[in-house]
């Protein structure tokens, strides 16, 4: 009664209530008279709950199942086992080798087939399973192999914990200091977490393409025969600096990273025949003693997204102090656009997803926009000198130099 106008006369009120009751009964009675297989009933419920919409939600929710299925396969060594037999392997044999039930192994292999990571060939009596190229490339453990991106993401316990703690990270606005990649609260950004060792050796393959584009971008600022001095900040695998070294054969190279990562950087550079051209700064970018005005080119790849604006202003000020008067800093980052004048940098889906990953894995990290970079440069007496979107990937190169006095 409270939903109806109290000024309506009681007679009208009674008529209205009875009319609503009759209408409701008619709808319910009418639906019960429709045969179960009727297209009328299907059409009615389809309008309320469209099948395509429901399937989309189910598909999105299945993403979590995909992760755990692949993770289980990595942990059990399924991909390693299948990689040894080109002609495929029967379920019973796979189950025996990995020490699992036939039922569980069969369900897992069929799920991996749906994900196009495993192929299957079936006869009347049996099926055999083998690896597709993507799994062969990224999910097989080859010891010291360079391209283990999938194994890093799926095998790292810290990453797994961060995902499980997603609700808490959303409420908090960032990762718990106990699980964060940046360790800002605990160690002011200086940490030698073991995950960075895995990251250094597992991201070589995926970095080569962007590294080539970065080196080409650098040639717009320096002649390739110029004997420039280069610093690679948070060098990791060493791929980005190595490509610069190949492009600028007269360059003197320096790499900066923490003590537990430098051995992996050195290994890659040695394998690439570049180690003799390098010197190393071992420690944290936050407090290591960098020489003043020394470097003509400073590379900062996928680093600042771990920190908040003020922390990055502090870091960039340190890099600017180490930059030569005519030097260039090149940042490689996932960049979002938040102003119409920068619509060339449309939101790449992976960039939006990566921002969420930063929420889960860092205390205050995030992706940055071009205006954000400009503001950071203003606080450190730098000015933007160039941009290059590394399409079709999500990264963007942002170059800066000292502001004119």
Helices and strands as residue ranges (DSSP letters): H 10-33, H 39-48, H 51-76, H 78-83, E 89-90, H 91-98, H 102-114, E 118-122, E 127-131, H 133-138, H 149-155, H 157-164, H 166-172, H 184-187, H 195-202, H 204-218, E 229-233, H 239-247, E 252-257, H 259-271, G 275-277, E 278-282, E 295-301, G 304-306, H 309-322, E 323-336, G 340-342, H 349-361, E 368-369, H 370-379, E 382-389, E 395-402
